[in-house]
Amino acid sequence: ESRWPFLFGAIIVPSLIQAVILPFLPESPRYLLLEKHNRSKAEKAFQRFLGKDDVSQEIEEVLAESRVQRNTKLVSIVQLLRTRTVRWQIATVVVTMGCYQLCGLNAV
């Protein structure tokens, strides 16, 4: 019983290792391209991840996906429940998650 503080203290070692390694890891190419609008750093990050020089196709794929996401229409919960095709799926998920909560199985 008196050793439980050591158990909580053991978490310090992995967190320190991660804090030391983190500055040396490259940033996400998607983040650099879409959020920071820095194409050259995004190309360098893609080259480092993929190990090839020509990453123009990957850059274009990310930009195309971003355009598709911007054009996606968001719907409210009320509109979602009015849609007949997804109503049964939503009801199934809600009932399943309610059963998980009632039986104490909240690990999912």
N, C-alpha and C positions, 0 to 999 in steps of 0.2 A: 504494500500500500504506500510506502514512503517513496517509492521510485517513480510514481506517476509524473512528477515534474520533469524527469529526464525524457519521458516519452514526448511531452510537449516541446522540450528543448531540442529534440532530434530533428525537428522540422527546420531548424536554423541552417543546418549544413546544406541541404539541397537548395534552399532559397539563396544562400550566399553564392553557391556555384552558379546558379542562374543569373544572379545580379552581375557577376564578373563576366560571364560569357555574353550576355545580352548586347552590349555595345558592339560586339564583333559580328553579329548576325545581320544579314542584309534586310532591308525593308521590303515589304511586299510590292511586287511590280504593279499590281492593280491599284494599291494605295498611292503609289508614286504617280501613276498615270492619271487616275480618275480624281483623286482628292487634291494632290499637290500640283497637278498639271505639268509634271516634269518628265517629258518624253525620254530625254537622254539618260537620266538615272533609271527610268523604268526599263529601257533597253539593256543597260548594264546589269540590272538585277535579273532580267530574263536570261541574259547570256550566262550569268553565273549559275542560275538554277538549272538551265537546260543544257549547258555545255556546248552551245553552238553559236556561231557568229551571226547568222541571219535569223533574226527574231521578228521580222516585219509582219509575218503572218500571225504570230501570237498577239502582237500589238493591235492589229486590225480586228482580231477576234474579240479582244477585251473591249475595244471601242464599239464594236457592233453590239455586243451584249449590253453595254451601257446604254446605247440608244434604245434597245428593245425595252430595257427596264424603265427608262424615262417615259416611254409611250404606254406602259402598262397602266390600265385603269384600276384604281382602288375602289373597293365597294365597302359600304358600311355593314355592320352586323345585321341590321334590319333587312337590307337588300340581299344579304347572303342567305338569311333565313327564308326570304320570299322565293328564292330560286329553288324550284322543285327538284332539280337534279342533284343538289348537294345537301338538301335538308335531311335525308336519311343518313348520310355519312356523318353529318354534324351530330345528329341524335345518337348515333352509335358511339361516337367518341365521347360525348358527354356522359352517357350512361356507363360506359366502361371506366372512365376516370372517376366517376362517382362511386362505383363499386370498389375501385382500388382504395379510395379514401376510407370508405366504410369498413373495409376488411383490414386496414392498417398497412397495406402494401403500397407504400409511397416511394419505393425505390426506383420506379420506372421513370 
